Amino acid sequence: MRPSLTIAVLLFVSVAAYPQAPKPCKELKAEIAKKIAANSVTSYSLEIVAKDKQVAGAVVGFCDGGTKKIVYNRTSTPPQIPATEASKP
């Protein structure tokens, strides 16, 4: 009886420790964007690139089985364009 209990526990632990299936890039990018928006960040970009490509920014996730990465870049807010005065008649 005891060996079967031990085997059952080992199988349960190994299944729980097994890594989850890789996420598609679009799904992971949407999750990351949601977390960033929750922190009130409005000026940013997320880019999906090949994992070996060198790009500026911080890597915030890997997707498609580790073949691609998601890169975060904070962007500056666009400058305010002053309103032009209506031409006088």
FENDACOR-V540360 format. One record per residue. RES is the residue in one letter. PSI is psi in radians with two decimals (999 if undefined). BURIAL is + if it has 9 or more other ideal C-beta (glycine too) atoms within 8 Angstrom, else -. D_LAST is the distance of its C-alpha to the last C-alpha in whole Angstrom. Layout:
BEGIN
res = {RES/RES}
psi = {PSI/PSI}
burial = {BURIAL/BURIAL}
d_last = {D_LAST/D_LAST}
END
This chain:
BEGIN
res = {M/R/P/S/L/T/I/A/V/L/L/F/V/S/V/A/A/Y/P/Q/A/P/K/P/C/K/E/L/K/A/E/I/A/K/K/I/A/A/N/S/V/T/S/Y/S/L/E/I/V/A/K/D/K/Q/V/A/G/A/V/V/G/F/C/D/G/G/T/K/K/I/V/Y/N/R/T/S/T/P/P/Q/I/P/A/T/E/A/S/K/P}
psi = {-0.69/-0.72/-0.63/-0.60/-0.74/-0.76/-0.73/-0.73/-0.76/-0.70/-0.72/-0.77/-0.72/-0.62/-0.71/-0.55/-0.22/2.31/2.62/2.82/2.56/2.51/2.58/2.62/-0.72/-0.68/-0.80/-0.69/-0.70/-0.71/-0.74/-0.74/-0.66/-0.72/-0.69/-0.76/-0.57/-0.38/0.25/0.50/2.22/-0.43/1.62/2.91/2.54/2.25/2.35/2.11/2.90/2.58/-0.42/0.00/2.34/2.10/2.73/2.51/3.11/2.30/2.13/-0.02/2.79/2.54/3.09/0.84/0.44/0.15/-0.31/2.80/2.75/2.19/2.31/2.29/2.28/2.30/2.71/2.69/2.52/2.51/2.56/2.23/2.12/2.50/2.36/2.55/2.48/2.45/2.44/2.50/999}
burial = {-/-/-/-/-/-/-/-/-/-/-/-/-/-/-/-/-/-/-/-/-/-/-/-/+/-/+/+/+/-/-/+/+/-/-/+/+/-/-/-/-/-/-/+/-/+/+/+/+/-/+/-/-/-/-/-/-/-/+/-/+/-/+/-/-/-/-/+/+/+/+/+/+/-/-/-/-/-/-/-/-/-/-/-/-/-/-/-/-}
d_last = {98/97/96/94/92/91/90/88/86/86/84/82/81/80/78/76/76/75/71/69/67/65/61/59/56/53/55/55/52/51/53/52/48/49/51/49/46/48/48/44/44/41/40/43/44/48/49/52/54/58/60/61/57/56/53/51/51/53/56/56/58/60/60/61/65/64/62/59/57/54/52/50/47/45/41/38/35/32/30/27/24/21/18/15/12/9/6/4/0}
END
